[in-house]
Amino acid sequence: MQNSNKLILSDMEAIGKIPAVANILEIVCRTTGMGFAAIARVTSDKWIACAVLDEINFGLEVGGELNLETTICNEIRQHHQSVVIDHVDQDPEFNHHHTPLLYGFQSYISTPIKLKNGDFFGTLCAIDPKPAKLKNPTITGMFAMFADLIAFHLDALEELAQAEKKLKKEQEVAILREQFIAILGHDLRNPLNAISSSAQLLSRLNLDERGGRITKIIKDSSFRMNGLIENMLDFATGRLGEGITLNKTPDEDLEKLLVQVVDELQAIWPSRNVKLNFTLDHPVNADGKRLAQLFSNLLANALNYSPADSTVEITAYSNAEEFNLCVANKGKQIPAAAMERLFQPFSRGEVEPNQKGLGLGLYIASEIASAHKGTLDVSSTPEKTCFTLSIPSEK
């Protein structure tokens, strides 16, 4: 019973949310000349008014209830057909019917409101103590149209409620998933740091060629895993919070940071040639750690995706207008389809079998650029691919 009452209250609230209801009842009364119109929720045991326009002091308000067995709507609930009475006293079917005798009306019209799934919701009805001319296509057609309109709005409200419920559930699942990623990434750091430190210690020992090769594999794998963890944490933090957070320094020594990133990556790719061209003549207000992370992603990609005997060119300059960083490499042209989604999360374009990753590196890099109110762009030809970071100077 309690659940039934909650459903009815919900249905009443739904009718109350339909802006056109008041106008519908007004038009019904003005068009028919009748003094009382209502939208009723009719179930197997209840008749409840969801909306009312009463100009004849019938005495029924919104939420008011009639004994279901005393209403013609109970019969309509069973046969799903409209009932129209111009003059009760002259109607052979209803002149001795208990409902008009009980409620004292002479004219009556009621049309079923049926939902898209076929369920019977209730009725749009009108009564008056005086006779009225209702049995004509204009009046019955109007009632049928209004009943369909009310049903349409009810269906739309239900679909909206279900969509919001589904969206809320999906948002909760997404938050749990991203929290799991954040916790996992954080907890992976300790064992990874132990592996990396152990590899560093091993590299200082007098190892044979095979031992040195294995140690290098461990170091390389640790570096790649650390990058994956950093990207996972930034992705989860950005989604759960307000994006990438910055800790800016007014005069960041970017040249030192960029060279440090190059040294770290050349320790992993010792045979690769990286050409530097830095002209940093103007102070840059930026988060050096974040820009180093961005640069590391770009340079690692350039080293991964370019021929082993080619040179990766790094150009950086700063002036009164901007800080600009360009990472260019030879290699395959990025396909146009891949270019469109290159900076989206989990989008990696076309990769070789030995080039693995989550597809978060460029997404995180673009988020770091955006956090600095800058841009990260890419151009790609059959000869060269270039990623360019541009950050406007703060006046």
C-alpha atoms as a printed R data frame, in Angstrom:
    type eleno elety resid chain resno       x       y       z
1   ATOM     1    CA   MET     A     1   0.000   0.000   0.000
2   ATOM     2    CA   GLN     A     2   2.839   2.371   0.892
3   ATOM     3    CA   ASN     A     3   4.575   1.740  -2.438
4   ATOM     4    CA   SER     A     4   1.259   2.277  -4.262
5   ATOM     5    CA   ASN     A     5   0.789   5.641  -2.546
6   ATOM     6    CA   LYS     A     6   4.344   6.665  -3.470
7   ATOM     7    CA   LEU     A     7   3.704   5.816  -7.106
8   ATOM     8    CA   ILE     A     8   0.497   7.831  -7.145
9   ATOM     9    CA   LEU     A     9   2.252  10.805  -5.533
10  ATOM    10    CA   SER     A    10   4.958  10.487  -8.168
11  ATOM    11    CA   ASP     A    11   2.324  10.473 -10.916
12  ATOM    12    CA   MET     A    12   0.679  13.567  -9.438
13  ATOM    13    CA   GLU     A    13   4.038  15.333  -9.361
14  ATOM    14    CA   ALA     A    14   4.600  14.349 -12.996
15  ATOM    15    CA   ILE     A    15   1.298  15.957 -14.048
16  ATOM    16    CA   GLY     A    16   2.290  19.040 -12.058
17  ATOM    17    CA   LYS     A    17   5.523  19.276 -14.072
18  ATOM    18    CA   ILE     A    18   3.682  19.527 -17.405
19  ATOM    19    CA   PRO     A    19   3.470  23.270 -18.208
20  ATOM    20    CA   ALA     A    20   0.551  22.869 -20.629
21  ATOM    21    CA   VAL     A    21  -1.843  21.268 -18.117
22  ATOM    22    CA   ALA     A    22  -3.352  24.518 -16.815
23  ATOM    23    CA   ASN     A    23  -3.926  25.748 -20.378
24  ATOM    24    CA   ILE     A    24  -5.461  22.401 -21.395
25  ATOM    25    CA   LEU     A    25  -8.048  22.546 -18.615
26  ATOM    26    CA   GLU     A    26  -8.766  26.205 -19.395
27  ATOM    27    CA   ILE     A    27  -9.330  25.437 -23.102
28  ATOM    28    CA   VAL     A    28 -11.534  22.424 -22.253
29  ATOM    29    CA   CYS     A    29 -13.866  24.540 -20.120
30  ATOM    30    CA   ARG     A    30 -13.962  27.483 -22.533
31  ATOM    31    CA   THR     A    31 -14.564  25.294 -25.589
32  ATOM    32    CA   THR     A    32 -17.247  23.068 -24.063
33  ATOM    33    CA   GLY     A    33 -18.870  25.657 -21.797
34  ATOM    34    CA   MET     A    34 -18.475  23.228 -18.880
35  ATOM    35    CA   GLY     A    35 -17.477  24.355 -15.404
36  ATOM    36    CA   PHE     A    36 -15.297  21.526 -14.112
37  ATOM    37    CA   ALA     A    37 -12.332  19.803 -15.791
38  ATOM    38    CA   ALA     A    38  -9.736  17.479 -14.328
39  ATOM    39    CA   ILE     A    39  -6.955  15.057 -15.055
40  ATOM    40    CA   ALA     A    40  -7.496  11.943 -12.946
41  ATOM    41    CA   ARG     A    41  -5.079   9.165 -12.029
42  ATOM    42    CA   VAL     A    42  -7.168   6.014 -12.147
43  ATOM    43    CA   THR     A    43  -5.854   2.720 -10.821
44  ATOM    44    CA   SER     A    44  -7.527  -0.578  -9.949
45  ATOM    45    CA   ASP     A    45  -8.573   0.847  -6.582
46  ATOM    46    CA   LYS     A    46  -8.230   4.655  -6.670
47  ATOM    47    CA   TRP     A    47  -9.469   7.769  -8.441
48  ATOM    48    CA   ILE     A    48  -7.313  10.788  -7.566
49  ATOM    49    CA   ALA     A    49  -7.357  14.291  -9.045
50  ATOM    50    CA   CYS     A    50  -3.930  15.315 -10.384
51  ATOM    51    CA   ALA     A    51  -5.044  18.650 -11.875
52  ATOM    52    CA   VAL     A    52  -8.325  20.546 -11.443
53  ATOM    53    CA   LEU     A    53 -10.150  23.565 -12.794
54  ATOM    54    CA   ASP     A    54 -13.372  24.027 -10.787
55  ATOM    55    CA   GLU     A    55 -15.734  26.889 -11.658
56  ATOM    56    CA   ILE     A    56 -18.920  25.240 -10.384
57  ATOM    57    CA   ASN     A    57 -17.824  24.630  -6.779
58  ATOM    58    CA   PHE     A    58 -17.771  20.882  -7.276
59  ATOM    59    CA   GLY     A    59 -15.479  20.843  -4.249
60  ATOM    60    CA   LEU     A    60 -12.650  18.642  -5.536
61  ATOM    61    CA   GLU     A    61  -9.039  19.831  -5.297
62  ATOM    62    CA   VAL     A    62  -5.700  18.438  -6.458
63  ATOM    63    CA   GLY     A    63  -5.048  15.283  -4.445
64  ATOM    64    CA   GLY     A    64  -8.766  14.863  -3.824
65  ATOM    65    CA   GLU     A    65 -10.090  11.312  -4.081
66  ATOM    66    CA   LEU     A    66 -13.385   9.870  -5.262
67  ATOM    67    CA   ASN     A    67 -14.643   6.399  -4.541
68  ATOM    68    CA   LEU     A    68 -13.545   4.529  -7.666
69  ATOM    69    CA   GLU     A    69 -16.739   2.451  -7.861
70  ATOM    70    CA   THR     A    70 -18.828   5.617  -8.052
71  ATOM    71    CA   THR     A    71 -17.063   6.938 -11.171
72  ATOM    72    CA   ILE     A    72 -17.556   6.316 -14.881
73  ATOM    73    CA   CYS     A    73 -13.739   6.460 -15.141
74  ATOM    74    CA   ASN     A    74 -13.668   3.014 -13.524
75  ATOM    75    CA   GLU     A    75 -15.557   1.669 -16.526
76  ATOM    76    CA   ILE     A    76 -13.257   3.565 -18.923
77  ATOM    77    CA   ARG     A    77 -10.273   1.957 -17.163
78  ATOM    78    CA   GLN     A    78 -11.660  -1.410 -18.201
79  ATOM    79    CA   HIS     A    79 -12.748  -0.755 -21.807
80  ATOM    80    CA   HIS     A    80 -10.313   2.121 -22.703
81  ATOM    81    CA   GLN     A    81 -12.985   4.021 -24.658
82  ATOM    82    CA   SER     A    82 -14.153   7.620 -24.324
83  ATOM    83    CA   VAL     A    83 -17.542   8.309 -22.774
84  ATOM    84    CA   VAL     A    84 -19.481  11.371 -23.982
85  ATOM    85    CA   ILE     A    85 -22.877  12.473 -22.590
86  ATOM    86    CA   ASP     A    86 -24.619  15.597 -23.851
87  ATOM    87    CA   HIS     A    87 -27.670  15.373 -21.600
88  ATOM    88    CA   VAL     A    88 -27.945  12.672 -18.935
89  ATOM    89    CA   ASP     A    89 -31.746  12.854 -18.665
90  ATOM    90    CA   GLN     A    90 -32.105  12.203 -22.421
91  ATOM    91    CA   ASP     A    91 -29.387   9.558 -22.683
92  ATOM    92    CA   PRO     A    92 -30.894   6.046 -22.656
93  ATOM    93    CA   GLU     A    93 -27.630   4.471 -21.470
94  ATOM    94    CA   PHE     A    94 -26.879   6.854 -18.583
95  ATOM    95    CA   ASN     A    95 -30.182   8.390 -17.506
96  ATOM    96    CA   HIS     A    96 -30.390   5.890 -14.654
97  ATOM    97    CA   HIS     A    97 -26.638   5.484 -14.102
98  ATOM    98    CA   HIS     A    98 -25.557   5.832 -10.486
99  ATOM    99    CA   THR     A    99 -22.686   8.274 -11.179
100 ATOM   100    CA   PRO     A   100 -24.641  11.275 -12.556
101 ATOM   101    CA   LEU     A   101 -27.343  10.670  -9.959
102 ATOM   102    CA   LEU     A   102 -24.702  10.782  -7.190
103 ATOM   103    CA   TYR     A   103 -22.703  13.780  -8.441
104 ATOM   104    CA   GLY     A   104 -25.533  15.770 -10.007
105 ATOM   105    CA   PHE     A   105 -24.189  16.462 -13.488
106 ATOM   106    CA   GLN     A   106 -26.043  16.512 -16.826
107 ATOM   107    CA   SER     A   107 -23.112  16.755 -19.274
108 ATOM   108    CA   TYR     A   108 -20.002  14.576 -19.111
109 ATOM   109    CA   ILE     A   109 -16.981  13.749 -21.250
110 ATOM   110    CA   SER     A   110 -13.985  11.594 -20.342
111 ATOM   111    CA   THR     A   111 -11.126  10.363 -22.559
112 ATOM   112    CA   PRO     A   112  -8.554   7.736 -21.542
113 ATOM   113    CA   ILE     A   113  -4.884   8.725 -21.186
114 ATOM   114    CA   LYS     A   114  -2.813   5.800 -22.392
115 ATOM   115    CA   LEU     A   115   0.980   5.702 -22.156
116 ATOM   116    CA   LYS     A   116   3.321   4.602 -24.936
117 ATOM   117    CA   ASN     A   117   3.746   1.146 -23.386
118 ATOM   118    CA   GLY     A   118  -0.031   0.632 -23.430
119 ATOM   119    CA   ASP     A   119  -0.612   1.239 -19.715
120 ATOM   120    CA   PHE     A   120  -3.756   3.080 -18.691
121 ATOM   121    CA   PHE     A   121  -2.826   6.204 -16.714
122 ATOM   122    CA   GLY     A   122  -6.193   7.831 -16.140
123 ATOM   123    CA   THR     A   123  -8.579  10.228 -17.815
124 ATOM   124    CA   LEU     A   124  -9.047  13.782 -19.008
125 ATOM   125    CA   CYS     A   125 -12.625  14.560 -17.996
126 ATOM   126    CA   ALA     A   126 -15.154  17.362 -17.646
127 ATOM   127    CA   ILE     A   127 -18.609  17.683 -16.056
128 ATOM   128    CA   ASP     A   128 -21.291  20.313 -15.655
129 ATOM   129    CA   PRO     A   129 -24.780  20.429 -14.089
130 ATOM   130    CA   LYS     A   130 -26.138  21.825 -17.376
131 ATOM   131    CA   PRO     A   131 -26.392  19.934 -20.677
132 ATOM   132    CA   ALA     A   132 -23.725  20.608 -23.319
133 ATOM   133    CA   LYS     A   133 -23.204  19.767 -26.991
134 ATOM   134    CA   LEU     A   134 -20.208  17.422 -26.822
135 ATOM   135    CA   LYS     A   135 -20.890  14.692 -29.378
136 ATOM   136    CA   ASN     A   136 -19.148  16.306 -32.311
137 ATOM   137    CA   PRO     A   137 -15.747  15.709 -33.934
138 ATOM   138    CA   THR     A   138 -14.347  19.058 -32.783
139 ATOM   139    CA   ILE     A   139 -14.867  18.358 -29.073
140 ATOM   140    CA   THR     A   140 -14.035  14.647 -29.096
141 ATOM   141    CA   GLY     A   141 -11.025  15.266 -31.344
142 ATOM   142    CA   MET     A   142  -9.778  17.994 -29.004
143 ATOM   143    CA   PHE     A   143 -10.063  15.694 -25.983
144 ATOM   144    CA   ALA     A   144  -8.263  12.875 -27.817
145 ATOM   145    CA   MET     A   145  -5.471  15.249 -28.866
146 ATOM   146    CA   PHE     A   146  -5.064  16.646 -25.336
147 ATOM   147    CA   ALA     A   147  -5.057  13.126 -23.843
148 ATOM   148    CA   ASP     A   148  -2.296  12.138 -26.296
149 ATOM   149    CA   LEU     A   149  -0.368  15.307 -25.434
150 ATOM   150    CA   ILE     A   150  -0.553  14.562 -21.717
151 ATOM   151    CA   ALA     A   151   0.559  10.961 -22.341
152 ATOM   152    CA   PHE     A   152   3.456  12.222 -24.473
153 ATOM   153    CA   HIS     A   153   4.668  14.492 -21.665
154 ATOM   154    CA   LEU     A   154   4.322  11.715 -19.091
155 ATOM   155    CA   ASP     A   155   6.348   9.349 -21.284
156 ATOM   156    CA   ALA     A   156   8.983  12.032 -21.837
157 ATOM   157    CA   LEU     A   157   9.262  12.698 -18.103
158 ATOM   158    CA   GLU     A   158   9.617   8.970 -17.397
159 ATOM   159    CA   GLU     A   159  12.283   8.583 -20.068
160 ATOM   160    CA   LEU     A   160  14.121  11.602 -18.663
161 ATOM   161    CA   ALA     A   161  13.961  10.161 -15.149
162 ATOM   162    CA   GLN     A   162  15.300   6.823 -16.370
163 ATOM   163    CA   ALA     A   163  18.074   8.547 -18.322
164 ATOM   164    CA   GLU     A   164  19.069  10.593 -15.267
165 ATOM   165    CA   LYS     A   165  19.043   7.454 -13.130
166 ATOM   166    CA   LYS     A   166  21.212   5.625 -15.661
167 ATOM   167    CA   LEU     A   167  23.559   8.600 -15.955
168 ATOM   168    CA   LYS     A   168  23.926   8.829 -12.181
169 ATOM   169    CA   LYS     A   169  24.752   5.131 -11.982
170 ATOM   170    CA   GLU     A   170  27.289   5.437 -14.789
171 ATOM   171    CA   GLN     A   171  28.853   8.453 -13.084
172 ATOM   172    CA   GLU     A   172  29.146   6.499  -9.833
173 ATOM   173    CA   VAL     A   173  30.774   3.582 -11.674
174 ATOM   174    CA   ALA     A   174  33.137   5.986 -13.475
175 ATOM   175    CA   ILE     A   175  34.169   7.604 -10.185
176 ATOM   176    CA   LEU     A   176  34.831   4.206  -8.607
177 ATOM   177    CA   ARG     A   177  36.825   3.155 -11.666
178 ATOM   178    CA   GLU     A   178  38.927   6.307 -11.608
179 ATOM   179    CA   GLN     A   179  39.429   6.045  -7.846
180 ATOM   180    CA   PHE     A   180  40.644   2.503  -8.381
181 ATOM   181    CA   ILE     A   181  43.063   3.711 -11.061
182 ATOM   182    CA   ALA     A   182  44.369   6.436  -8.755
183 ATOM   183    CA   ILE     A   183  44.864   4.024  -5.838
184 ATOM   184    CA   LEU     A   184  46.445   1.404  -8.065
185 ATOM   185    CA   GLY     A   185  48.829   3.917  -9.593
186 ATOM   186    CA   HIS     A   186  49.827   5.230  -6.177
187 ATOM   187    CA   ASP     A   187  50.418   1.762  -4.725
188 ATOM   188    CA   LEU     A   188  52.474   0.668  -7.732
189 ATOM   189    CA   ARG     A   189  55.017   3.431  -7.165
190 ATOM   190    CA   ASN     A   190  56.757   1.851  -4.184
191 ATOM   191    CA   PRO     A   191  57.599  -1.520  -5.778
192 ATOM   192    CA   LEU     A   192  58.495   0.250  -9.036
193 ATOM   193    CA   ASN     A   193  60.898   2.588  -7.228
194 ATOM   194    CA   ALA     A   194  62.498  -0.460  -5.598
195 ATOM   195    CA   ILE     A   195  62.952  -2.120  -9.002
196 ATOM   196    CA   SER     A   196  64.388   1.059 -10.528
197 ATOM   197    CA   SER     A   197  66.807   1.635  -7.623
198 ATOM   198    CA   SER     A   198  67.957  -1.977  -7.766
199 ATOM   199    CA   ALA     A   199  68.602  -1.654 -11.503
200 ATOM   200    CA   GLN     A   200  70.662   1.490 -10.875
201 ATOM   201    CA   LEU     A   201  72.767  -0.354  -8.297
202 ATOM   202    CA   LEU     A   202  73.234  -3.331 -10.619
203 ATOM   203    CA   SER     A   203  74.412  -1.065 -13.433
204 ATOM   204    CA   ARG     A   204  77.308   0.095 -11.255
205 ATOM   205    CA   LEU     A   205  78.576  -3.424 -10.777
206 ATOM   206    CA   ASN     A   206  81.102  -5.071 -13.046
207 ATOM   207    CA   LEU     A   207  78.598  -7.136 -15.006
208 ATOM   208    CA   ASP     A   208  79.222  -9.196 -18.098
209 ATOM   209    CA   GLU     A   209  77.565  -8.281 -21.388
210 ATOM   210    CA   ARG     A   210  74.460 -10.392 -20.754
211 ATOM   211    CA   GLY     A   211  74.045  -8.972 -17.236
212 ATOM   212    CA   GLY     A   212  74.410  -5.425 -18.531
213 ATOM   213    CA   ARG     A   213  71.797  -6.073 -21.217
214 ATOM   214    CA   ILE     A   214  69.321  -7.471 -18.677
215 ATOM   215    CA   THR     A   215  69.935  -4.514 -16.349
216 ATOM   216    CA   LYS     A   216  69.245  -2.100 -19.198
217 ATOM   217    CA   ILE     A   217  65.964  -3.897 -19.980
218 ATOM   218    CA   ILE     A   218  64.935  -3.515 -16.327
219 ATOM   219    CA   LYS     A   219  65.811   0.210 -16.359
220 ATOM   220    CA   ASP     A   220  63.960   0.795 -19.629
221 ATOM   221    CA   SER     A   221  60.882  -1.081 -18.407
222 ATOM   222    CA   SER     A   222  60.914   0.828 -15.116
223 ATOM   223    CA   PHE     A   223  61.014   4.134 -16.992
224 ATOM   224    CA   ARG     A   224  58.103   3.133 -19.204
225 ATOM   225    CA   MET     A   225  56.084   1.844 -16.233
226 ATOM   226    CA   ASN     A   226  56.721   5.071 -14.328
227 ATOM   227    CA   GLY     A   227  55.409   7.048 -17.298
228 ATOM   228    CA   LEU     A   228  52.279   4.897 -17.429
229 ATOM   229    CA   ILE     A   229  51.673   5.361 -13.708
230 ATOM   230    CA   GLU     A   230  52.169   9.138 -13.917
231 ATOM   231    CA   ASN     A   231  49.695   9.331 -16.780
232 ATOM   232    CA   MET     A   232  47.150   7.139 -14.974
233 ATOM   233    CA   LEU     A   233  47.358   9.275 -11.846
234 ATOM   234    CA   ASP     A   234  47.063  12.525 -13.782
235 ATOM   235    CA   PHE     A   235  44.130  11.176 -15.771
236 ATOM   236    CA   ALA     A   236  42.290  10.020 -12.649
237 ATOM   237    CA   THR     A   237  43.099  13.217 -10.747
238 ATOM   238    CA   GLY     A   238  42.017  15.384 -13.666
239 ATOM   239    CA   ARG     A   239  38.704  13.545 -14.018
240 ATOM   240    CA   LEU     A   240  37.971  13.448 -10.277
241 ATOM   241    CA   GLY     A   241  39.109  17.000  -9.586
242 ATOM   242    CA   GLU     A   242  39.328  20.156 -11.655
243 ATOM   243    CA   GLY     A   243  41.935  19.131 -14.194
244 ATOM   244    CA   ILE     A   244  45.708  19.297 -14.100
245 ATOM   245    CA   THR     A   245  46.991  21.338 -11.135
246 ATOM   246    CA   LEU     A   246  49.988  23.651 -11.471
247 ATOM   247    CA   ASN     A   247  52.650  24.980  -9.139
248 ATOM   248    CA   LYS     A   248  54.101  27.865 -11.111
249 ATOM   249    CA   THR     A   249  57.459  29.563 -10.607
250 ATOM   250    CA   PRO     A   250  57.870  33.108 -12.020
251 ATOM   251    CA   ASP     A   251  61.322  32.451 -13.500
252 ATOM   252    CA   GLU     A   252  61.534  28.712 -14.107
253 ATOM   253    CA   ASP     A   253  64.905  27.485 -15.385
254 ATOM   254    CA   LEU     A   254  63.387  25.651 -18.327
255 ATOM   255    CA   GLU     A   255  66.646  25.062 -20.181
256 ATOM   256    CA   LYS     A   256  68.025  23.067 -17.248
257 ATOM   257    CA   LEU     A   257  64.816  21.042 -17.017
258 ATOM   258    CA   LEU     A   258  64.674  20.341 -20.748
259 ATOM   259    CA   VAL     A   259  68.307  19.229 -20.844
260 ATOM   260    CA   GLN     A   260  67.674  16.980 -17.841
261 ATOM   261    CA   VAL     A   261  64.784  15.277 -19.667
262 ATOM   262    CA   VAL     A   262  66.967  14.790 -22.756
263 ATOM   263    CA   ASP     A   263  69.734  13.238 -20.608
264 ATOM   264    CA   GLU     A   264  67.261  10.859 -18.934
265 ATOM   265    CA   LEU     A   265  65.861   9.662 -22.240
266 ATOM   266    CA   GLN     A   266  69.241   9.381 -23.933
267 ATOM   267    CA   ALA     A   267  70.278   7.068 -21.102
268 ATOM   268    CA   ILE     A   268  67.506   4.787 -22.381
269 ATOM   269    CA   TRP     A   269  68.222   5.459 -26.080
270 ATOM   270    CA   PRO     A   270  72.012   5.979 -25.925
271 ATOM   271    CA   SER     A   271  72.545   5.503 -29.660
272 ATOM   272    CA   ARG     A   272  69.990   8.115 -30.710
273 ATOM   273    CA   ASN     A   273  70.969  11.604 -31.843
274 ATOM   274    CA   VAL     A   274  69.032  14.510 -30.307
275 ATOM   275    CA   LYS     A   275  69.760  18.011 -31.596
276 ATOM   276    CA   LEU     A   276  69.041  20.928 -29.261
277 ATOM   277    CA   ASN     A   277  68.449  24.546 -30.238
278 ATOM   278    CA   PHE     A   278  67.495  26.684 -27.224
279 ATOM   279    CA   THR     A   279  67.045  30.471 -27.204
280 ATOM   280    CA   LEU     A   280  65.408  31.186 -23.871
281 ATOM   281    CA   ASP     A   281  65.869  34.953 -23.495
282 ATOM   282    CA   HIS     A   282  62.766  35.766 -21.479
283 ATOM   283    CA   PRO     A   283  61.621  34.471 -18.071
284 ATOM   284    CA   VAL     A   284  58.716  32.021 -18.192
285 ATOM   285    CA   ASN     A   285  56.086  31.759 -15.475
286 ATOM   286    CA   ALA     A   286  55.328  28.044 -15.512
287 ATOM   287    CA   ASP     A   287  55.265  24.765 -13.632
288 ATOM   288    CA   GLY     A   288  58.640  23.317 -14.560
289 ATOM   289    CA   LYS     A   289  57.837  19.813 -13.357
290 ATOM   290    CA   ARG     A   290  54.692  19.709 -15.517
291 ATOM   291    CA   LEU     A   291  56.472  21.082 -18.591
292 ATOM   292    CA   ALA     A   292  59.223  18.510 -18.088
293 ATOM   293    CA   GLN     A   293  56.520  15.831 -17.969
294 ATOM   294    CA   LEU     A   294  54.976  17.174 -21.175
295 ATOM   295    CA   PHE     A   295  58.378  17.341 -22.891
296 ATOM   296    CA   SER     A   296  59.263  13.826 -21.730
297 ATOM   297    CA   ASN     A   297  56.065  12.490 -23.311
298 ATOM   298    CA   LEU     A   298  56.745  14.282 -26.603
299 ATOM   299    CA   LEU     A   299  60.415  13.316 -26.776
300 ATOM   300    CA   ALA     A   300  59.744   9.669 -25.832
301 ATOM   301    CA   ASN     A   301  57.145   9.522 -28.607
302 ATOM   302    CA   ALA     A   302  59.562  11.068 -31.086
303 ATOM   303    CA   LEU     A   303  62.276   8.541 -30.193
304 ATOM   304    CA   ASN     A   304  59.798   5.665 -30.338
305 ATOM   305    CA   TYR     A   305  58.216   6.574 -33.661
306 ATOM   306    CA   SER     A   306  61.265   7.669 -35.677
307 ATOM   307    CA   PRO     A   307  63.950   5.617 -37.473
308 ATOM   308    CA   ALA     A   308  66.871   4.589 -35.254
309 ATOM   309    CA   ASP     A   309  69.404   6.396 -37.456
310 ATOM   310    CA   SER     A   310  67.470   9.681 -37.618
311 ATOM   311    CA   THR     A   311  67.883  12.850 -35.551
312 ATOM   312    CA   VAL     A   312  65.188  14.238 -33.264
313 ATOM   313    CA   GLU     A   313  65.281  18.057 -33.321
314 ATOM   314    CA   ILE     A   314  64.289  20.083 -30.257
315 ATOM   315    CA   THR     A   315  63.728  23.821 -30.628
316 ATOM   316    CA   ALA     A   316  62.758  26.076 -27.745
317 ATOM   317    CA   TYR     A   317  62.610  29.835 -27.429
318 ATOM   318    CA   SER     A   318  61.046  32.434 -25.162
319 ATOM   319    CA   ASN     A   319  60.432  36.125 -25.749
320 ATOM   320    CA   ALA     A   320  58.100  38.812 -24.462
321 ATOM   321    CA   GLU     A   321  55.201  37.208 -26.309
322 ATOM   322    CA   GLU     A   322  55.458  33.461 -25.675
323 ATOM   323    CA   PHE     A   323  57.356  30.331 -24.759
324 ATOM   324    CA   ASN     A   324  57.578  27.917 -27.677
325 ATOM   325    CA   LEU     A   325  58.788  24.327 -27.704
326 ATOM   326    CA   CYS     A   326  58.930  22.143 -30.816
327 ATOM   327    CA   VAL     A   327  59.791  18.432 -30.973
328 ATOM   328    CA   ALA     A   328  60.322  17.224 -34.547
329 ATOM   329    CA   ASN     A   329  61.188  13.784 -35.855
330 ATOM   330    CA   LYS     A   330  61.300  11.888 -39.120
331 ATOM   331    CA   GLY     A   331  59.099   8.843 -39.620
332 ATOM   332    CA   LYS     A   332  55.723   7.793 -40.941
333 ATOM   333    CA   GLN     A   333  53.114  10.481 -41.498
334 ATOM   334    CA   ILE     A   334  50.321  10.393 -38.930
335 ATOM   335    CA   PRO     A   335  47.077   9.408 -40.735
336 ATOM   336    CA   ALA     A   336  44.411  12.122 -40.966
337 ATOM   337    CA   ALA     A   337  41.901   9.995 -39.031
338 ATOM   338    CA   ALA     A   338  44.392   9.536 -36.189
339 ATOM   339    CA   MET     A   339  45.223  13.270 -36.150
340 ATOM   340    CA   GLU     A   340  41.603  14.112 -35.280
341 ATOM   341    CA   ARG     A   341  41.685  12.097 -32.046
342 ATOM   342    CA   LEU     A   342  45.390  12.276 -31.224
343 ATOM   343    CA   PHE     A   343  44.914  14.292 -28.016
344 ATOM   344    CA   GLN     A   344  41.926  12.304 -26.786
345 ATOM   345    CA   PRO     A   345  42.423   9.835 -23.905
346 ATOM   346    CA   PHE     A   346  43.091   6.195 -24.832
347 ATOM   347    CA   SER     A   347  43.715   7.136 -28.468
348 ATOM   348    CA   ARG     A   348  47.060   5.878 -29.750
349 ATOM   349    CA   GLY     A   349  46.662   5.944 -33.513
350 ATOM   350    CA   GLU     A   350  48.584   3.291 -35.432
351 ATOM   351    CA   VAL     A   351  51.326   1.674 -33.331
352 ATOM   352    CA   GLU     A   352  53.897  -0.946 -33.972
353 ATOM   353    CA   PRO     A   353  53.726  -4.262 -32.053
354 ATOM   354    CA   ASN     A   354  56.589  -3.228 -29.747
355 ATOM   355    CA   GLN     A   355  55.171   0.227 -29.039
356 ATOM   356    CA   LYS     A   356  52.796  -0.207 -26.137
357 ATOM   357    CA   GLY     A   357  50.971   2.284 -23.948
358 ATOM   358    CA   LEU     A   358  47.608   3.444 -22.659
359 ATOM   359    CA   GLY     A   359  47.239   6.311 -25.114
360 ATOM   360    CA   LEU     A   360  47.235   8.862 -22.285
361 ATOM   361    CA   GLY     A   361  50.592  10.573 -22.894
362 ATOM   362    CA   LEU     A   362  49.464  13.098 -25.497
363 ATOM   363    CA   TYR     A   363  46.169  13.655 -23.676
364 ATOM   364    CA   ILE     A   364  48.026  14.517 -20.456
365 ATOM   365    CA   ALA     A   365  50.446  16.720 -22.430
366 ATOM   366    CA   SER     A   366  47.546  18.647 -23.973
367 ATOM   367    CA   GLU     A   367  45.946  19.054 -20.536
368 ATOM   368    CA   ILE     A   368  49.212  20.471 -19.166
369 ATOM   369    CA   ALA     A   369  49.319  22.915 -22.086
370 ATOM   370    CA   SER     A   370  45.694  23.960 -21.432
371 ATOM   371    CA   ALA     A   371  46.411  24.427 -17.723
372 ATOM   372    CA   HIS     A   372  49.124  26.915 -18.740
373 ATOM   373    CA   LYS     A   373  46.554  28.643 -21.014
374 ATOM   374    CA   GLY     A   374  48.617  27.440 -23.941
375 ATOM   375    CA   THR     A   375  48.167  25.141 -26.926
376 ATOM   376    CA   LEU     A   376  49.709  21.898 -28.101
377 ATOM   377    CA   ASP     A   377  49.517  21.421 -31.874
378 ATOM   378    CA   VAL     A   378  50.779  18.797 -34.287
379 ATOM   379    CA   SER     A   379  51.700  18.833 -37.955
380 ATOM   380    CA   SER     A   380  52.708  15.756 -39.906
381 ATOM   381    CA   THR     A   381  54.025  15.211 -43.436
382 ATOM   382    CA   PRO     A   382  55.714  12.205 -45.072
383 ATOM   383    CA   GLU     A   383  59.051  13.850 -44.192
384 ATOM   384    CA   LYS     A   384  58.512  15.116 -40.646
385 ATOM   385    CA   THR     A   385  56.169  15.183 -37.655
386 ATOM   386    CA   CYS     A   386  56.304  18.148 -35.285
387 ATOM   387    CA   PHE     A   387  54.566  18.730 -31.938
388 ATOM   388    CA   THR     A   388  54.566  22.399 -30.912
389 ATOM   389    CA   LEU     A   389  53.785  23.802 -27.471
390 ATOM   390    CA   SER     A   390  52.996  27.511 -27.255
391 ATOM   391    CA   ILE     A   391  52.393  29.315 -23.950
392 ATOM   392    CA   PRO     A   392  51.660  33.060 -23.991
393 ATOM   393    CA   SER     A   393  53.778  35.183 -21.683
394 ATOM   394    CA   GLU     A   394  51.939  36.670 -18.717
395 ATOM   395    CA   LYS     A   395  51.870  40.428 -18.895
